[in-house]
Amino acid sequence: MQPVTAEQKKRLHRSFVAALDLLDTLRREPDRWEEECLSYALSAMACGLYLVAELELEAFGRPIRERSPDVNALLEAKPRRFTKQMLRHGLEFIQQRDEQGDLAMLPAFAVATPAELHANLR
C-alpha cells in the first residue's frame, strides 16, 4: 500500500462525495465513463491505493469532448453495474474502515493470536 495520511484519505473521500453530489445536482446516474472512474476509485481506496483513486477521480471530471471516443464506445457496450446508491454505500464502508483502522473490519479469527485460535479449536 502507498503511504497516505488520514487527511489525504479524508480529502479523497470528500472528492468522491462531491462527484456523487454533482450527479445528484444533475439529477442523473453516472454515465459509463463516470461509473468506471468512480468504481475504480472506490476499488483503489479499498486496496489502500489512494494515489490511484485520486487519478480516477480526476478522470471522472474529464469533459466528454476530451474523452477517448474508442474508450467511450467500449464502455457504452458494457452493461451498467453501479448506481450512485451503491457507490455511496461502498464509500461508507471504506470510511468506516479508515476511521476504525484496518483490523476493525476483519473477522475475529483473522486478528486472533495463535494461542487464541488453538484454544478455540479444541
Buried (B, 14 or more C-beta within 10 A) or exposed (E): EEEBEEEBBEBBBEBBBEBBEBBEEEEEBBBBBBBBBBBBBBBBBBEBBBEBBBBBBEBBEEEEEEBEEEEBEEBEEEEEEBEBEBBBEBBEBBBEBBEEEEEEEEEEEEEBEEEEEEEEEE
